[in-house]
Amino acid sequence: MVCPSCGRDIAVPATLLAERDDLLRKREELRDELRRARDEVEAITRRRKSR
């Protein structure tokens, strides 16, 4: 990829793309973990309220 203004190469290194993909995967895993934890907290809260 080349900058349309100056003509310099602006290619993103493959290692940086791989790091980005890894971080995106980790973010999704953390979001899933957070959803499960929230669901668990809500379930505990509902059980306590129903006593």
Residue pairs with C-beta under 8 A, 6 or more apart in sequence:
1 9
1 10
1 11
1 12
2 8
2 9
2 10
3 9
3 10
